[in-house]
Amino acid sequence: MLNSLIQQISIAALPVVLAITLHEAAHGYAARHFGDPTAWQQGRITANPLKHIDLVGTIIVPLVILLLSTGNILFGWAKPVPVDFSRLRHPKADMLWVAAAGPGANLGMLFFWAAFLKLAWMLPQNFFTLPMTRMAEVGVAVNTALMVLNLFPLPPLDGGRIAVSLLPRAAAWRFARLERFGFPILLVLLFTGLLSDLLTPVIEGVLEVVGFLFQLPF
């Protein structure tokens, strides 16, 4: 059993770490592109996972939630990339692109892992293709879930910041005030099952499109 757990962790580690770290690095890269070098100055535009791991959000909270839910729920977060929106050249408009960069990175990795999965299926079956296939499946699942979750229109998620960027100023200001309640609201939605009800159809729709594009039976 221990060997099986170690094997599962070793297979899932690369796609999970890449999904989290490149998501955060993409925010920093976009912020620098639009005028805010804060993340770059702090060395956060990197794929080094140690720069993005948050002791509470990446390790403690996921473990506690896994234990409390007997393995049925997994939730956590990485250390947010620092963005000073006031330093962006056009703060309200550029906020959209900075926020969208993270889910955009997950979309790119989703296509990468889907192509990798297609390749694994095309290769002759041997000792290496099974772990390759499993790793690609994890990559597809994790990046799809992370992308869809982060596009949920609730501050401080990326979807919430995109909504703030798109709304008229008065409505955007009022909506942005929800940010301090964002994570408690998200946890309530998570544990009541409402978040799953809202996101599952979207995740299934994304997988259906990707399956069609790459001819994969998701």
Protein Blocks (a to p, Z undefined) as FASTA:
>chain_A
ZZmmmmmmmmmmmmmmmmmmmmmmmmmmmmmmnopaklmmnopaccbfklmpcfklmmmm
mmmmmmmnnopaccdddddddddfklpmblmlmmmmmmmmmmmmmmmmmmmmmmmmmmmm
mpccdfklmmmmmmmmmmmmmmmmmmmmmmpccdfbfklmmmmmmpcfklmmmmmmmmmm
mmmmmmmmmmnommmmmmmmmmmmmmmmmmmmnopaZZ
